Amino acid sequence: MSEILLSDLKTENRTFRMDSNFFNKRIYCLDLKIKRKPHFFLQEKEIVSGPFGSTLTSNAYLSCGIPFIRIENIKGGFCINPSDLIYISEENNELLRNSQLFVDDLILSKVGNSIGFYSRVDESIGKCNISENNLGIKLNNYSTDLKHYILTYLNTKIGYDLTIRRISGNAQPKLNVFDVSEIPIPIFDNDFYKQISKRILSSKESKEQSQQLYRQAEELLLETIGLKDFQPSQENKNIKSFSESFLATGRLDAEYYQPKYEDYLQLIRNYSNGFEPLQDVCNLKDSNFTPEDNVEYKYIELSDIGKSGDITSCTIAQGVELPTRARRAVNTHDVIISSI
């Protein structure tokens, strides 16, 4: 074990922890190294927790209003994922004004496997609030450049390790409000912060451009194959003989035989340049892969896949920590589709 300074422990170990996670040699030495250089801490008063579950029930969720950020919206870090975003009323937001956040404030999870990812409230989200499982970091007293530096630093490997070090609890890992205020942040000059900020804003612009190009590509594809203004049948019944249904497909459920699907199939089959079955043009990965216990993997869950076909986040863990359903190895350029 490396040298442990009692003065450090008095200020950073207020819950009197003695577990190996807190005193991991590598991360403890990293923490100590940063503290021996110019650094600062976020103030505890700048960090707020989402409301208790009983304060705001699911009945208060709306389809528009003030964005209400949940764990699933911040799993990737840096950016808030707008997929499945829910909202609350202005009245409820005012009721929860202690956890109200604004542009360039940060949000992170305080429970579960999403701890360690910090997301920025950007201009598209604006004024928002957070769920009970999240923490908010209010940065209104910092310059824009410094806000973006803090976001970037906390999302680095160093920031992640120092955050994970603070996790307590076994059955339900969690972070306390004061835990985040005890993560040391190195001090650099203003020009360095400005360079970081320029790249944060540039990345946001590039992402918006990529989404626009994606929409243009989708429209071009639909127009080329004749699906842009295509209206399939709205008929909710279909009559099939036994030989045309179960004997041919092995399916007896009504959903499979809706007329609209036949309309889609007919349109594709009539495409002038022809078509091929997916299984003939792709290599379907249907064999199991067994992760090695002590190897680190990036694990993609269903909730990590965005509506635009992008992977918004992943869980980084050792093979031994992965769930039993982690049984498919994927590589760059592979396409993932949900099977449930």
C-alpha positions as CSV (number, residue, x, y, z in Angstrom):
1,M,0.0,0.0,0.0
2,S,1.3,3.5,-0.9
3,E,1.8,6.1,1.8
4,I,-1.6,7.3,3.2
5,L,-1.6,10.8,4.7
6,L,-3.9,11.2,7.7
7,S,-4.5,14.9,6.7
8,D,-5.9,13.6,3.4
9,L,-8.1,11.0,5.0
10,K,-9.7,13.6,7.4
11,T,-11.0,15.7,4.6
12,E,-11.9,13.0,2.0
13,N,-13.1,10.0,4.1
14,R,-15.9,11.5,6.1
15,T,-17.8,8.2,6.1
16,F,-14.8,6.3,7.5
17,R,-14.5,3.9,4.7
18,M,-12.0,1.0,4.9
19,D,-12.9,-0.9,1.8
20,S,-10.5,-1.9,-1.0
21,N,-12.3,0.1,-3.7
22,F,-11.7,3.3,-1.9
23,F,-8.1,2.5,-1.2
24,N,-7.3,1.0,-4.6
25,K,-3.6,1.6,-4.9
26,R,-3.5,2.9,-8.4
27,I,-6.4,5.3,-8.0
28,Y,-5.4,6.4,-4.6
29,C,-2.0,7.4,-5.9
30,L,-3.6,9.1,-8.9
31,D,-5.8,11.1,-6.4
32,L,-2.8,12.0,-4.3
33,K,-0.7,13.1,-7.4
34,I,-3.4,15.5,-8.6
35,K,-3.7,17.0,-5.1
36,R,0.0,17.7,-5.0
37,K,-0.4,20.0,-8.0
38,P,-2.5,23.2,-8.3
39,H,-6.2,22.0,-8.2
40,F,-9.6,22.9,-7.0
41,F,-12.9,21.2,-6.0
42,L,-16.5,21.7,-6.9
43,Q,-18.3,23.2,-3.9
44,E,-20.8,21.0,-2.1
45,K,-23.5,23.6,-2.5
46,E,-23.1,23.5,-6.3
47,I,-24.2,19.8,-6.3
48,V,-27.8,18.9,-6.0
49,S,-29.7,15.6,-5.9
50,G,-32.9,14.9,-7.8
51,P,-36.2,14.8,-5.8
52,F,-37.3,11.9,-3.7
53,G,-39.5,9.5,-5.7
54,S,-42.6,10.4,-3.7
55,T,-42.2,14.1,-4.6
56,L,-42.9,13.5,-8.3
57,T,-44.9,10.4,-9.6
58,S,-45.0,9.1,-13.1
59,N,-48.5,10.7,-13.4
60,A,-46.7,14.1,-13.6
61,Y,-44.8,13.1,-16.8
62,L,-45.9,15.0,-20.0
63,S,-45.2,14.9,-23.7
64,C,-44.0,18.5,-23.6
65,G,-42.9,21.1,-21.1
66,I,-39.7,21.2,-19.0
67,P,-37.3,18.4,-19.9
68,F,-37.0,15.9,-17.1
69,I,-33.6,14.0,-17.4
70,R,-33.5,10.4,-16.3
71,I,-30.6,7.9,-16.1
72,E,-31.3,6.5,-19.6
73,N,-30.7,10.0,-21.0
74,I,-27.2,10.4,-19.7
75,K,-25.6,7.0,-20.0
76,G,-23.0,7.9,-22.7
77,G,-21.6,11.0,-21.0
78,F,-20.9,14.5,-22.6
79,C,-24.3,14.7,-24.3
80,I,-27.9,14.2,-23.1
81,N,-29.6,11.6,-25.2
82,P,-33.0,13.0,-26.2
83,S,-34.5,9.6,-27.0
84,D,-37.4,8.8,-24.8
85,L,-37.1,12.2,-23.1
86,I,-40.0,13.1,-20.9
87,Y,-41.3,16.4,-19.5
88,I,-42.9,18.0,-16.5
89,S,-45.0,21.1,-16.1
90,E,-43.6,24.5,-15.2
91,E,-45.5,24.3,-11.9
92,N,-43.7,21.0,-10.9
93,N,-40.4,22.4,-12.1
94,E,-40.9,25.4,-9.8
95,L,-41.8,23.0,-7.0
96,L,-38.4,21.2,-7.7
97,R,-36.4,24.4,-8.3
98,N,-33.6,23.2,-6.1
99,S,-32.7,20.6,-8.7
100,Q,-33.4,22.9,-11.7
101,L,-30.5,23.1,-14.1
102,F,-29.6,25.4,-17.1
103,V,-27.3,25.3,-20.1
104,D,-23.8,24.1,-19.4
105,D,-24.7,22.6,-16.0
106,L,-23.8,18.9,-15.6
107,I,-25.8,15.8,-14.8
108,L,-24.6,12.4,-13.6
109,S,-26.1,9.2,-12.2
110,K,-25.8,8.6,-8.5
111,V,-26.9,4.9,-8.6
112,G,-26.4,1.8,-10.7
113,N,-24.1,1.0,-13.6
114,S,-24.3,4.5,-15.1
115,I,-22.2,6.2,-12.4
116,G,-19.1,7.9,-13.9
117,F,-20.7,9.6,-17.0
118,Y,-21.2,13.3,-16.9
119,S,-23.6,15.0,-19.4
120,R,-23.8,18.6,-20.4
121,V,-27.2,20.4,-20.5
122,D,-26.9,21.9,-24.0
123,E,-28.9,24.6,-25.8
124,S,-31.4,22.1,-27.3
125,I,-32.3,21.0,-23.8
126,G,-32.2,24.3,-22.0
127,K,-33.8,24.7,-18.6
128,C,-34.5,21.2,-17.2
129,N,-34.8,19.1,-14.1
130,I,-33.5,15.7,-13.0
131,S,-34.9,12.5,-11.6
132,E,-34.3,11.1,-8.1
133,N,-31.5,8.9,-9.4
134,N,-29.4,11.7,-10.7
135,L,-27.1,14.5,-9.4
136,G,-26.9,17.9,-10.9
137,I,-23.8,20.2,-10.9
138,K,-24.7,23.9,-11.1
139,L,-21.9,25.8,-12.8
140,N,-23.4,29.3,-13.1
141,N,-20.4,30.8,-11.2
142,Y,-17.9,29.6,-13.7
143,S,-16.9,30.9,-17.1
144,T,-18.2,29.0,-20.2
145,D,-14.6,27.8,-21.0
146,L,-14.1,26.5,-17.5
147,K,-17.5,24.8,-17.5
148,H,-16.6,22.9,-20.7
149,Y,-13.2,22.0,-19.2
150,I,-14.8,20.5,-16.1
151,L,-17.2,18.5,-18.2
152,T,-14.2,17.1,-20.3
153,Y,-12.0,16.4,-17.3
154,L,-14.7,14.5,-15.4
155,N,-15.4,12.4,-18.5
156,T,-11.7,11.4,-19.0
157,K,-10.4,8.1,-17.7
158,I,-8.9,10.0,-14.7
159,G,-12.3,11.6,-13.9
160,Y,-14.0,8.3,-14.3
161,D,-11.6,6.4,-12.0
162,L,-11.8,9.1,-9.3
163,T,-15.6,9.1,-9.5
164,I,-15.8,5.3,-9.4
165,R,-13.6,5.3,-6.3
166,R,-16.3,7.2,-4.5
167,I,-19.0,4.6,-5.1
168,S,-20.2,3.0,-1.9
169,G,-22.6,0.1,-1.2
170,N,-22.8,-3.4,-2.7
171,A,-26.4,-4.3,-3.5
172,Q,-27.1,-0.8,-4.8
173,P,-23.9,1.2,-5.6
174,K,-24.4,4.9,-5.1
175,L,-22.7,8.3,-4.9
176,N,-23.5,10.9,-2.3
177,V,-23.6,14.6,-3.0
178,F,-20.4,15.3,-1.1
179,D,-18.6,12.5,-3.0
180,V,-18.4,14.6,-6.2
181,S,-17.2,17.6,-4.2
182,E,-14.1,15.7,-3.1
183,I,-12.8,14.9,-6.6
184,P,-9.7,17.0,-7.3
185,I,-9.7,19.0,-10.6
186,P,-6.3,20.2,-11.9
187,I,-5.8,23.9,-12.7
188,F,-4.5,25.0,-16.1
189,D,-4.4,28.4,-17.8
190,N,-7.3,30.1,-19.4
191,D,-6.0,29.5,-22.9
192,F,-6.1,25.7,-22.3
193,Y,-9.7,26.0,-21.1
194,K,-10.6,28.0,-24.2
195,Q,-9.2,25.3,-26.5
196,I,-11.2,22.6,-24.7
197,S,-14.4,24.7,-25.0
198,K,-13.9,25.3,-28.8
199,R,-13.7,21.5,-29.3
200,I,-16.8,20.9,-27.2
201,L,-18.8,23.4,-29.2
202,S,-17.3,22.1,-32.5
203,S,-18.3,18.5,-31.6
204,K,-21.9,19.6,-30.9
205,E,-22.0,21.4,-34.3
206,S,-20.6,18.3,-36.0
207,K,-23.2,16.0,-34.3
208,E,-26.0,18.3,-35.5
209,Q,-24.7,18.2,-39.0
210,S,-24.4,14.4,-38.9
211,Q,-28.0,14.1,-37.8
212,Q,-29.1,16.4,-40.7
213,L,-27.1,14.3,-43.2
214,Y,-28.6,11.1,-41.8
215,R,-32.1,12.5,-42.4
216,Q,-31.1,13.5,-45.9
217,A,-29.7,10.0,-46.5
218,E,-32.9,8.4,-45.2
219,E,-35.1,10.6,-47.4
220,L,-33.0,9.8,-50.5
221,L,-33.3,6.0,-49.8
222,L,-37.0,6.2,-49.3
223,E,-37.5,8.2,-52.4
224,T,-35.3,5.9,-54.5
225,I,-37.2,2.7,-53.6
226,G,-40.6,4.4,-53.6
227,L,-41.3,4.5,-49.9
228,K,-41.3,8.3,-49.4
229,D,-45.0,8.9,-49.9
230,F,-46.1,5.2,-49.7
231,Q,-49.3,4.5,-47.9
232,P,-49.7,0.8,-46.9
233,S,-53.0,-0.8,-46.3
234,Q,-54.8,0.1,-43.1
235,E,-56.9,-3.1,-43.3
236,N,-56.8,-4.9,-39.9
237,K,-57.8,-8.4,-41.2
238,N,-56.4,-10.9,-43.7
239,I,-57.7,-14.3,-44.8
240,K,-55.2,-17.0,-45.3
241,S,-55.6,-20.8,-45.8
242,F,-53.6,-23.1,-43.6
243,S,-51.2,-23.9,-46.4
244,E,-50.6,-20.2,-47.1
245,S,-50.0,-19.4,-43.4
246,F,-48.7,-21.9,-40.8
247,L,-47.4,-24.5,-43.3
248,A,-45.5,-21.8,-45.2
249,T,-44.2,-19.7,-42.3
250,G,-44.7,-21.5,-39.1
251,R,-46.5,-18.5,-37.7
252,L,-50.1,-18.3,-36.4
253,D,-50.2,-14.8,-34.8
254,A,-52.4,-12.2,-36.5
255,E,-49.6,-9.5,-36.3
256,Y,-47.5,-11.3,-38.8
257,Y,-50.2,-11.4,-41.5
258,Q,-51.3,-7.8,-41.4
259,P,-51.9,-6.6,-45.0
260,K,-49.5,-3.6,-44.6
261,Y,-46.5,-6.0,-44.4
262,E,-47.5,-7.6,-47.7
263,D,-47.7,-4.2,-49.2
264,Y,-44.2,-3.3,-48.1
265,L,-42.9,-6.7,-49.4
266,Q,-44.6,-6.2,-52.8
267,L,-43.1,-2.7,-53.2
268,I,-39.6,-4.0,-52.5
269,R,-40.0,-7.0,-54.8
270,N,-41.1,-4.6,-57.6
271,Y,-38.0,-2.4,-57.2
272,S,-36.4,-2.1,-60.7
273,N,-32.9,-2.9,-59.5
274,G,-34.0,-6.1,-57.7
275,F,-33.5,-7.2,-54.1
276,E,-31.8,-9.9,-52.1
277,P,-32.7,-11.5,-48.7
278,L,-30.8,-10.1,-45.7
279,Q,-29.3,-13.5,-45.0
280,D,-27.7,-13.6,-48.5
281,V,-26.0,-10.2,-48.3
282,C,-25.0,-10.2,-44.6
283,N,-23.0,-12.5,-42.3
284,L,-25.4,-13.1,-39.4
285,K,-23.5,-13.5,-36.1
286,D,-25.5,-16.3,-34.3
287,S,-22.7,-18.1,-32.4
288,N,-22.0,-17.5,-28.8
289,F,-19.0,-15.6,-27.5
290,T,-17.7,-16.2,-23.9
291,P,-16.1,-13.1,-22.4
292,E,-12.8,-13.6,-20.5
293,D,-13.1,-12.8,-16.8
294,N,-10.2,-10.3,-16.5
295,V,-10.5,-8.6,-19.9
296,E,-12.3,-5.2,-20.2
297,Y,-15.2,-5.1,-22.6
298,K,-17.6,-2.4,-23.9
299,Y,-21.1,-3.9,-23.3
300,I,-24.0,-2.5,-25.4
301,E,-27.5,-2.8,-24.0
302,L,-30.8,-2.3,-25.9
303,S,-31.2,1.1,-24.2
304,D,-27.8,2.2,-25.5
305,I,-29.1,2.2,-29.1
306,G,-30.6,5.5,-30.4
307,K,-33.5,5.9,-32.7
308,S,-31.2,7.1,-35.5
309,G,-29.2,3.9,-35.5
310,D,-26.4,5.3,-33.4
311,I,-24.9,3.7,-30.3
312,T,-25.3,6.4,-27.6
313,S,-23.4,4.7,-24.8
314,C,-22.0,1.5,-23.4
315,T,-21.1,-0.1,-20.1
316,I,-17.3,-0.7,-19.6
317,A,-16.7,-3.7,-17.4
318,Q,-14.5,-6.7,-16.8
319,G,-15.8,-9.9,-18.4
320,V,-16.6,-11.4,-15.0
321,E,-18.9,-8.5,-14.2
322,L,-21.0,-8.7,-17.4
323,P,-24.5,-10.2,-17.4
324,T,-25.0,-13.7,-18.7
325,R,-26.8,-12.3,-21.8
326,A,-23.5,-10.8,-23.0
327,R,-22.9,-13.4,-25.6
328,R,-22.3,-11.7,-29.0
329,A,-19.1,-10.1,-30.0
330,V,-19.5,-7.2,-32.5
331,N,-17.0,-5.1,-34.4
332,T,-16.7,-1.8,-36.2
333,H,-19.3,-1.5,-39.1
334,D,-21.5,-4.3,-37.7
335,V,-25.2,-3.6,-37.5
336,I,-27.1,-4.4,-34.3
337,I,-30.8,-5.2,-34.2
338,S,-32.9,-6.0,-31.1
339,S,-34.3,-9.5,-30.9
340,I,-36.8,-8.7,-28.2
